[in-house]
């Protein structure tokens, strides 16, 4: 039994219908969901499940053995029940913009300096990447910030694909992290392509075009040792409710 991850193919899906397939304590597993369960440095989604008109807040989502479990505030409905799901769209869209900004950052550093990512993390509208980048000076960091914002302004479309493992690993430089974090047992690999700039294996949620990021501000340039360097970024909040793209 597995949960169908609706976010894999449509990051803009905010509402969905599902069936509860298992219950443990205050957690429910669904047959399908658009709640991203966290991973790759991206935090999980939050939101609500609605059952017979009763709203249950979802405070966490986690994947375990193929199922995505949703932690609720209060007692859960019984297995077999039908629910309506709704994610916190403001949080999701902020994470989408942030995640795409980090991909642009890693792509620029790889393209211009051939440096790999050694670690990373994010929260809504802020994130950081670590690189093996001896010689990363403030002048270089400023040049990276300018190049990242040029790519944001280039309005590059972003495409998602799910490929057989053998086909995916024929793509040059598919893994940009120093360590390959993809487990051996995964047969289908999800890729995120920033057209004309970047193509990586990735399981998170992203915007459909780089212009949706808005802009990227480099707010930190730190040394984590002789070789390892850290770049921290922020993405400005939107002045209004995040839009949905035309379908």
VEXDRENFI-578334 format. One record per atom (N, C-alpha, C, O, CB): z, x, y. Coordinates in steps of 0.05 Angstrom, whole numbers, plus 32768, in hexadecimal, padded with zeros to 4 digits. Glycine has a CB too. Layout:
BEGIN
ZXY;...
This chain:
BEGIN
800080117FE8;800080008000;800080128019;80108024801B;80197FED8000;7FEE800C802B;7FED801B8044;7FEA8008805C;7FE37FF18059;7FD5802F8043;7FF080128073;7FEC8003808C;7FD1800C8099;7FCC8023809C;8003800880A0;7FC17FF880A0;7FA87FFE80AE;7FAE800680CB;7FB97FF680DA;7F947FE580AD;7FA6801E80D3;7FAC802780EE;7F97801F8102;7F82802C8105;7FAF804680EF;7F9B8008810F;7F867FFD8121;7F8180108139;7F6B80108144;7F8F7FE2812B;7F9580208141;7F9280328157;7F7E80488151;7F7480558163;7FAD803E815F;7F78804D8137;7F6680638130;7F4A805F813C;7F3D80728144;7F6480648112;7F428046813E;7F2780408148;7F2680328162;7F118030816F;7F1880308133;7F3D8027816C;7F3E80198185;7F59801E8193;7F6C800F818E;7F397FFB8181;7F5A803281A4;7F73803981B1;7F7A802481C7;7F91802481D0;7F71805481BE;7F67801381CE;7F6B800081E4;7F757FE581D9;7F797FD281E9;7F527FFC81F4;7F787FE281BF;7F817FC981B3;7F9F7FC681B8;7FAF7FD681AF;7F7B7FC88194;7FA67FB181C7;7FC37FAD81CE;7FD17F9881BD;7FE97F9A81B9;7FC47FA481EB;7FC27F8581B2;7FCE7F6E81A3;7FC07F6C8188;7FA87F728186;7FCC7F5481B3;7FCF7F648174;7FC47F628159;7FD57F4E8149;7FEC7F488150;7FC37F7D814B;7FCA7F458133;7FD87F34811F;7FDC7F458106;7FCA7F5580FE;7FC87F1A8119;7FF27F4180F8;7FF87F5080E0;800B7F4180CE;80167F2D80D6;80037F6C80E7;800E7F4B80B5;80207F4080A2;80357F55809B;802E7F6D8097;80117F378088;804E7F4D8099;80637F5F8091;80617F638073;80617F518063;807F7F538098;805F7F7D806B;805C7F83804E;80767F8F8042;80797F90802A;80457F97804A;80897F988053;80A27FA38049;80B67FA3805F;80B07FA48077;809E7FC0803E;80D07FA18057;80E67FA2806A;80FC7FB58060;81037FB48048;80F27F85806E;81067FC68072;811D7FD7806C;81307FD78084;81287FE08099;81147FF58065;81477FCB8081;815A7FCA8097;814D7FBB80AE;81457FA480AB;81627FE680A0;814C7FC880C5;813F7FBB80DD;81237FC580E1;81187FC380F7;81507FC080F6;81167FD080CC;80FB7FD980CD;80E87FC780BD;80F07FBD80A7;80F97FF780C4;80D07FC380C7;80BC7FB480B8;80A27FC580B7;809B7FD380CA;80B67F9980C6;80957FC480A0;807B7FD1809C;80667FBA809D;806A7FA58091;80797FE18082;804F7FC080AA;803A7FAC80AD;80217FB4809E;801D7FCC8098;80347FA780CB;80107FA08097;7FF77FA7808A;7FE37FB3809D;7FD07FC18094;7FEB7F8E807D;7FE77FAF80B7;7FD57FBA80CC;7FE57FBC80E6;7FF77FAC80EB;7FBB7FA980CF;7FDF7FCF80F6;7FED7FD2810F;7FDD7FE28123;7FCC7FF3811C;80097FDF810A;7FE37FDE813D;7FD87FEF8152;7FEE8001815E;7FE980108171;7FCB7FDE8168;800680008153;801C8012815B;8017802E8150;801780318138;803880078152;801280418162;800F805D8159;802B80678150;803E8065815F;8003806F8170;802D80738138;8047807A812D;805280958136;8066809F812B;804680798110;804580A28149;804D80BD8151;804280D2813F;803D80CE8127;806C80BF8151;803D80EA814B;80328100813C;80208111814D;801581088161;802280F68124;801E812B8146;800E813E8155;801881428171;8009814A8183;7FF281348156;8032813E8175;803E81418190;803E812781A0;804B812681B5;802F8156819F;802F81138197;802E80FA81A7;804480E7819D;804780E28185;801380EC81A4;805580DC81AF;806A80CA81A7;805F80AF819D;804780A981A2;807D80C481BF;807080A0818F;806780868185;80658071819B;8070807581B1;807A807D816F;8057805C8194;8056804581A6;806F803481A4;807E80368191;803D803481A0;8074802481B9;8088801081B9;807C7FF581C1;80657FF581CA;80A0801881CC;808B7FE081BD;807F7FC581C4;80907FAF81B8;80A87FAF81B9;80627FC381BB;80827F9C81AB;80907F8581A0;80807F788189;80677F7A8188;80967F7081B6;808E7F6C8176;80837F5A8162;808D7F3E8167;80A57F3A816E;80897F648145;807C7F2A8165;80837F0E8169;80807EFF814F;806B7EFF8143;80717F028180;80967EF28146;80967EE4812D;80A17EC88133;80B97EC5813A;80A87EF38118;80917EB3812E;80987E978133;80A47E94814F;80B87E868153;80AD7E8E811E;80987EA18163;80A07E9F817F;80B77EB08187;80BE7EB2819F;80A77E838184;80C37EBE8174;80DA7ED0817A;80CF7EEC817F;80C17EF7816E;80EF7ECF8163;80D77EF98195;80CD7F13819C;80E17F288192;80F97F278198;80C97F1681BB;80D77F3B8182;80E77F518178;80DD7F6B8185;80C67F738180;80E67F538159;80ED7F798194;80E57F9281A0;80E17FA8818B;80F17FAB8179;80FA7F9C81B5;80CB7FB6818D;80C57FCD817C;80CD7FE6818B;80C07FEC81A0;80A77FCE8172;80E17FF48182;80EB800C8190;80E180268184;80E4803B8190;8109800C8190;80D58025816C;80CA803D8160;80B68035814A;80B98020813E;80E1804E8154;80A280468146;808F80428130;808C805D8122;808880728130;80738037813A;808E805D8107;808C807680F8;807C807180DF;807D805C80D3;80A8808180F2;806C808680D7;805D808480BE;806D809080A7;807980A680AA;8041809380C1;806D80838090;807A808D8079;806B80848060;8069806D805A;809780858077;806080978051;805280928038;803C807C803B;803B806A802B;8066808A8023;802D807F8050;8016806D8054;801C80548063;80098047806D;800B8066803A;8035804D8066;803D80358075;8047803D8091;805380528095;805380258066;8042802C80A5;804C803080BF;8063801C80C3;8060800380C2;8036802C80D6;807B802780C8;8094801880CA;809B801480E8;809A802780F7;80AB802580BB;80A27FFB80EF;80A87FF4810A;80C67FED810B;80CF7FDA80FE;80977FDB8114;80D57FFC811B;80F17FF8811E;80F67FE38134;80ED7FE5814A;810080128125;81057FCE812C;81097FB7813E;81267FB68149;81387FC1813C;81037F9D812F;81297FAA8160;81447FA4816A;814B7F88815E;813E7F748164;81457FA38189;815F7F88814E;81677F6E8141;815C7F6C8125;814C7F7D811C;815D7F578152;81647F578117;815C7F5380FB;813E7F4E80F9;81337F40810A;816C7F3D80EE;81317F5980E4;81147F5580E1;810D7F3B80D3;811E7F3080C5;81097F6D80D1;80F47F3280D6;80EB7F1C80C5;80E87F2580A8;80EB7F3C80A2;80CF7F1180D0;80E37F118096;80E17F17807A;80C47F218073;80B17F1C8082;80E77EFE8069;80C27F30805D;80A77F388054;80957F1F804F;809E7F0A8047;80A97F48803A;807C7F238055;80687F0D8053;80657EFE806D;80517EEF806F;80717EFA803E;80777F028080;80747EF38099;805D7EFE80AA;80567F1680A9;808E7EF580A8;80527EEC80BA;803D7EF480CC;80497EFA80E8;805B7EEC80F1;80277EDD80CF;803E7F0F80F5;80487F16810F;80317F1C8122;801B7F228119;805A7F2F810D;80367F19813B;80247F228150;80317F3C815C;80487F3C8162;80207F0C8167;80207F50815F;802A7F698169;801F7F6E8185;80097F66818C;80227F808157;80307F7B8196;80277F8181B2;80337F9C81B9;804C7F9F81B9;80307F6B81C6;80237FB081C0;802D7FC981C8;80337FCA81E6;80277FBB81F5;80197FE081C0;80457FDC81EE;804A7FE1820A;80317FF08214;802F80088211;80657FF2820E;801F7FE18221;80067FEC8229;80088002823F;7FF98015823E;7FF37FD68233;801B7FFF8251;801E80138266;8026802E825A;801B80438262;8033800A827A;8038802D8246;804080468238;802980528228;8024806A822A;805980418226;801B80408219;8005804A8209;7FF08057821A;7FE6806D8213;7FF9803381F9;7FE8804A8230;7FD280558240;7FDB806F824E;7FCA80818250;7FCA80408256;7FF480718255;7FFE808A8261;7FFC80A1824C;7FF480B78253;801B8087826A;8002809B8233;800080AF821E;7FE380B58218;7FDD80CC8212;800E80A58205;7FD280A28218;7FB580A78214;7FAB80BA8229;7F9D80CD8223;7FA5808D8215;7FB180B58242;7FA880C68258;7FB380E38255;7FA580F68259;7FB080BB8274;7FCD80E4824E;7FDA80FE824A;7FCE810D8233;7FC881258235;7FF880FB8246;7FCA8100821D;7FBF810D8205;7FA38118820B;7F9C812F8203;7FBE80FA81ED;7F9281088218;7F778111821F;7F7981298232;7F69813C822F;7F6780FB822B;7F8B81288245;7F8E813F8258;7F9581588249;7F8B816E8250;7FA48139826C;7FA681568234;7FAD816E8225;7F9681788214;7F9381908211;7FC581688212;7F858166820A;7F6D816F81FC;7F5A817D820F;7F4E81918208;7F5E815781EF;7F5781738228;7F468181823B;7F51819D8241;7F4281B08243;7F4481708255;7F6C819E8244;7F7881B88249;7F7381CC8232;7F6B81E38237;7F9781B5824D;7F7781C3821A;7F7381D58203;7F5581DD8201;7F4F81F481F9;7F7C81C981E9;7F4381CA8207;7F2781D08206;7F1E81E4821B;7F0E81F68215;7F1781B68209;7F2981E28233;7F2281F58248;7F2C82108241;7F1E82248245;7F2E81EB8263;7F4582128238;7F50822C8231;7F4182398219;7F3C82518219;7F6E82298229;7F3882298206;7F29823381F0;7F0D823C81F9;7F04825281F2;7F26821E81DA;7F00822B8209;7EE582318213;7EE4824A8224;7ED3825B8221;7ED9821A8222;7EF7824C8237;7EF68262824B;7F05827B8243;7EFF8291824D;7F0282578265;7F1982788230;7F298290822A;7F2C8294820C;7F3782A98203;7F45828C8236;7F23828181FB;7F24828381DE;7F41828781D4;7F46829781C2;7F13829B81D4;7F53827781DF;7F6F827881D7;7F77825F81C8;7F6F824981D1;7F81827C81F0;7F85826281B2;7F8D824B81A2;7FA8823F81AA;7FB9824D81B7;7F8E82538185;7FAC822681A4;7FC5821881A9;7FD982208193;7FD38220817C;7FC181FA81AA;7FF28226819B;8007822C8188;801C82178187;802E82188176;80148247818F;801B8204819A;802F81EE819A;802A81DB81B1;801B81E281C4;804C81F9819B;803681C481B0;803281B181C5;8045819981C2;8050819481AD;801681A881C7;8047818A81D8;8057817281D8;804F816181F0;8043816B8203;8076817881D9;8056814781EF;804F81368205;8062811E8207;806F811781F3;8032812C8203;80638112821E;806F80F98223;805D80EB8237;804A80F78240;808D80FB822E;806280D1823D;805080C48250;804D80D3826A;806180D78279;805980A88256;803580DC8271;802D80E8828A;80368105828D;8035811082A3;803880D882A1;803F81128278;8047812E8279;8044813B825D;8049812D8249;806481318284;803D8154825D;803A81628243;8039817F8247;8038818A825E;802281588234;8039818E8230;803681AB8232;802881B58219;802881A88204;805381B88234;801A81CB821D;800D81DA8207;801581F78209;80188202821E;7FEE81D68208;8019820381F1;801F821F81EF;8006822D81E3;7FF8822281D2;8038822581DD;8001824581ED;7FEA825581E4;7FF2827181DE;8005827C81EA;7FD4825481FA;7FE3827E81CC;7FE4829B81CA;7FD282A681E0;7FBA82A881DC;7FDB82A581AD;7FDE82AD81F6;7FCE82B3820E;7FDC82C9821E;7FE582C48235;7FCB8299821F;7FDC82E18213;7FE682F88222;7FD582FC823B;7FBC82FB8239;7FE783128210;7FE182FF8252;7FD28303826A;7FCD82EA8279;7FBC82E9828C;7FB883108264;7FDB82D48272;7FD882BA8281;7FE882BD829B;800082B8829B;7FE282A28270;7FDA82C382B0;7FE682C682CB;7FE582AB82DA;7FD8829882D1;7FD982DC82DB;7FF282AA82F1;7FF182928301;7FD5828D830B;7FCC8276830C;800482958319;7FC682A28312;7FAA829E831A;7F9982928304;7F8982818309;7F9E82B98323;7F9D829B82EC;7F8F829082D5;7F97827382D1;7F86826282CC;7F9482A182BB;7FB1826D82D3;7FBA825282CF;7FAE823F82E4;7FA6822982DE;7FD9825082D1;7FAC824882FD;7F9F82388312;7F828234830C;7F77821E8312;7FA38246832D;7F7482488302;7F58824582FB;7F55823082E4;7F42822182E4;7F4C826082F3;7F68823182D1;7F67821D82BB;7F6B820182C6;7F5D81EF82BE;7F7D822482A6;7F7E81FD82D8;7F8381E382E4;7F6981D882F2;7F6281C182EF;7F9A81E482F8;7F5B81E98301;7F4381E1830E;7F2D81DA82FA;7F1F81C682FE;7F3981F78321;7F2B81E982E5;7F1681E382D1;7F1D81C982C2;7F0A81BA82BB;7F1481FB82BD;7F3681C482BD;7F3E81AB82AF;7F37819382C1;7F2C818082B6;7F5D81AB82A9;7F3C819482DA;7F36817E82EC;7F18817A82F0;7F0F816482F5;7F4481828307;7F09819082EE;7EEC818D82EF;7EE2817E82D7;7ECF816E82D9;7EDF81A982F0;7EEE818282C0;7EE7817382A7;7EEF815682A9;7EE18145829F;7EF28181828F;7F06815182B5;7F0F813582B9;7EFA812782CA;7EF2811082C4;7F2B813482C6;7EF2813382E0;7EDF812782F3;7EC3812582E7;7EB3811582F1;7EDE8137830C;7EBD813482D2;7EA2813382C6;7E9D811982B7;7E87811382AF;7E9F814A82B3;7EB2810882B4;7EAF80EE82A7;7EA280F0828C;7E8E80E28286;7E9F80DB82B9;7EAD8101827B;7EA281058260;7EAC80EF824E;7EC480E9824D;7EAA81218255;7E9A80E2823F;7EA280CE822B;7EB280DB8214;7EAE80F2820E;7E8A80BE8220;7EC380CB8208;7ED380D581F1;7ECD80C381D9;7ECF80AB81DB;7EF280D481F8;7EC780D081C3;7EBF80C281AB;7ED280C88194;7EDB80DF8190;7EA280CA81A3;7ED780B48184;7EE880B6816D;7ED780B38154;7EC580A28153;7EFF80A1816D;7EDC80C48140;7ECE80C28126;7EE180C8810F;7EF480D78113;7EB580D58125;7EDC80BC80F8;7EEC80C180E0;7ED980CB80CB;7EC780BC80C2;7EFC80A780D7;7EDD80E480C3;7EC980F280B2;7ED680FB8098;7EEE81008097;7EBD810A80C1;7EC580FC8082;7ECF8109806A;7ED88125806F;7ECC81338080;7EBA81098054;7EED812E8062;7EF981488068;7EE5815F8067;7EE481708078;7F0F814E8054;7ED4815F8052;7EC08174804F;7EAD81758067;7EA6818A8071;7EB081708035;7EA4815D8070;7E92815C8087;7EA0816580A1;7E95817480B1;7E878140808B;7EB9815C80A4;7EC8816380BC;7ECC818180BF;7ECA818D80D4;7EE3815580BD;7ED2818F80A8;7ED981AB80A9;7EC081BD80AB;7EC281D580AC;7EE881B38091;7EA881B080AC;7E9081BF80B3;7E8D81C280D1;7E7B81D180DA;7E7881B280A6;7E9D81B480E1;7E9C81B580FE;7EA981CF8107;7EC081D38100;7EA9819C810B;7E9C81E08116;7EA881F98120;7EC181F38131;7EC081E18142;7E94820A812F;7ED68203812D;7EEE8202813E;7EFA81E6813F;7F0581DE8154;7EE7820A815B;7EF981D78129;7F0581BC8128;7F2381BD812D;7F2E81AB813A;7EFE81AF810D;7F3081D18123;7F4D81D38126;7F5381E8813C;7F4C81FF8139;7F5B81DC810B;7F5F81DE8152;7F6481F08169;7F8081FB8169;7F86820D817A;7F5F81E18183;7F9181F28157;7FAC81FD8155;7FAB82168144;7F9A82188132;7FC081E8814A;7FBD82298148;7FBE82418139;7FC3823C811C;7FB78249810A;7FD382558144;7FD482288116;7FD9821F80FB;7FCA820580F5;7FCA81F38106;7FF8821C80F6;7FBE820380DE;7FB081EA80D6;7FC581D680CD;7FD281DA80B8;7F9B81F080BF;7FC881C180DC;7FDD81AD80D7;7FD4819680C6;7FE3818380C1;7FE881A380F1;7FBB819680BC;7FB1818080AC;7FB88184808F;7FB181988083;7F92817E80AF;7FC781718083;7FCF81748067;7FB681748055;7FA28168805B;7FE1815D805F;7FB98182803F;7FA28185802C;7F99816A8021;7F828166801B;7FAA81978015;7FAC8157801D;7FA5813E8010;7F95812A8021;7F8C81168016;7FBD81318007;7F92812F803B;7F83811C804C;7F65811F8047;7F5A8135804C;7F8A8121806A;7F58810A803E;7F3C810B8037;7F2A8103804F;7F13810D8050;7F3680F88020;7F3480F38061;7F2480EB8078;7F3280F68091;7F4A80F38095;7F2280CC807A;7F22810380A2;7F2C811180BA;7F22810280D3;7F0A80FD80D6;7F23812F80BA;7F3580FC80E4;7F2E80EF80FD;7F2981048112;7F3981178115;7F4580DC8107;7F1381028121;7F0C81158135;7F0A81088150;7F0380F08152;7EF18123812F;7F1081178165;7F0E810E8181;7EFB8121818F;7F0081398190;7F2A810D818F;7EE68116819A;7ED2812681A8;7ED1811F81C5;7ECD810881CD;7EB68122819B;7ED5813381D6;7ED0813081F3;7EB3813B81F6;7EAF815381F5;7EE581408205;7EA0812981FA;7E84813081F7;7E7D8147820B;7E8281458223;7E72811781FC;7E71815C81FF;7E698173820F;7E7F81878214;7E79819B8221;7E5E81698228;7E978182820B;7EAD81948210;7EBD819C81F8;7EC481B381F4;7EC081888225;7EC4818881E6;7ED8818D81D2;7ED5817B81BA;7ECB816481BD;7EF4818A81DE;7EDC818581A3;7EDC8175818A;7EF281808179;7EF281978170;7EC08176817B;7F07816F8174;7F1E81778165;7F2681628151;7F21814A8155;7F35817E8178;7F34816B813B;7F428158812A;7F5B814F8138;7F6A815F8142;7F498166810E;7F5F81348138;7F7681298147;7F7B810D813F;7F6880FD813A;7F71812B8165;7F958105813D;7F9B80EA8134;7FA680D8814A;7FAD80C18145;7FAF80EB811F;7FA780E28163;7FB480D38179;7FA180C08188;7F8A80BE8180;7FC180E5818C;7FAB80B4819D;7F9C80A181AC;7F9380AE81C6;7FA180BE81D2;7FAD808881B3;7F7A80A781CF;7F6E80B381E6;7F5F809E81F7;7F59808881ED;7F5A80C981DD;7F5A80A58210;7F4A80948221;7F2C80978219;7F2580A98209;7F4D809C823F;7F1B80868224;7EFF8085821C;7EEE8098822D;7ED7809D8226;7EF58069821E;7EF980A18243;7EE980B28255;7EFD80C48264;7F1280BB826C;7ED880A18269;7EF580DD8269;7F0880F08276;7F1080E78292;7F2580EE829B;7EFB810B8278;7EFF80D7829F;7F0680CE82BB;7F1F80BD82BB;7F2C80BB82CF;7EEE80BF82C7;7F2580B082A4;7F3D809F82A3;7F5780B082A5;7F6C80A582AB;7F3D808F8289;7F5580CA829F;7F6D80DB82A3;7F7580DC82C0;7F8D80DD82C6;7F6780F88299;7F6280DA82D2;7F6880DA82EF;7F6880F682FA;7F5580FE8308;7F8380CD82F4;7F7D810582F5;7F7F812182FC;7F95812E82EC;7FA6812082E0;7F848125831B;7F96814882EC;7FAA815782DD;7FB6816C82EF;7FA8817B82FC;7F9E816582C3;7FD1816D82F0;7FDF81808301;7FEE819482EF;7FFE818B82DE;7FF381728315;7FE981AD82F3;7FF881C282E4;801381C582F3;801481CE830A;7FE881DD82E3;802981BF82E4;804381C082F1;805581D682E6;806C81D982EF;805181A582EE;804C81E482D2;805C81F982C6;804B820E82B8;8038820882AB;807081EE82B3;8053822782BC;8045823E82B0;805B825182A7;8067825F82B7;8031824C82C4;80618251828C;8078825F8282;80708273826D;805D826F825E;808D824B8278;80808289826B;807C829C8256;809182968240;80A982938245;808082B98260;808782938227;8099828E8210;809A82A781FE;809F82A581E6;808F82758200;809482BE820A;809382D781FC;807C82E88206;806E82DF8219;809182D281DD;807882FF81FA;806383118203;804783048201;803783088213;8063832A81F4;804382F481EC;802882E981E8;802882CB81ED;801682C181FA;802082EE81CB;803C82BC81E4;803C829F81E6;804282968203;8056829E820F;8050829381D3;80318285820E;8033827B8229;8032825C8228;802582518217;801E8287823C;803F8250823B;80418232823C;803682288256;803C8232826C;805E82298238;802582138254;801B8205826C;802581E8826B;802181DB8257;7FFC8206826D;803181E08280;803B81C48283;802A81B58296;802281C082AB;805981C3828C;8023819C828F;8012818C82A1;801F817182A6;803181688297;7FF781888294;8017816482BC;801D814882C1;8004813982C8;7FF1814582D4;8032814682D8;8003812082C2;7FED810E82C8;7FF980F882DB;800C80EC82D4;7FE0810182AE;7FED80F482F2;7FF980E18305;7FF880C482FA;7FE580BD82EC;7FEA80E38320;800C80B48301;800C809882F9;7FF680898307;7FEC8091831C;8027808B82FF;7FEE807382FB;7FDA80628307;7FE7804F831C;7FFE80488319;7FCB805182F2;7FD880478331;7FE480368345;7FE78019833B;7FF580098348;7FD38036835D;7FDA80128325;7FDB7FF6831C;7FDA7FF682FD;7FD9800B82F1;7FC37FE58327;7FDB7FDE82F2;7FD97FDA82D4;7FC07FE982CA;7FAB7FE582D5;7FD87FBC82CD;7FC47FF982B5;7FAC800782AA;7F977FF382A0;7F9D7FDF8294;7FB580188292;7F7E7FF982A6;7F687FE7829F;7F607FE98282;7F667FFC8274;7F517FED82B0;7F527FD58279;7F447FD6825F;7F277FDD8264;7F1B7FD38277;7F477FBB824F;7F1B7FEE8253;7EFF7FF48257;7EED7FDD824F;7EF57FCC8240;7EF7800D8247;7ED57FDB825A;7EC27FC68251;7EBC7FC98234;7EB87FDF822A;7EA97FC78262;7EBA7FB28226;7EB47FB2820A;7E987FA88205;7E8E7FA781EE;7EC87FA081FA;
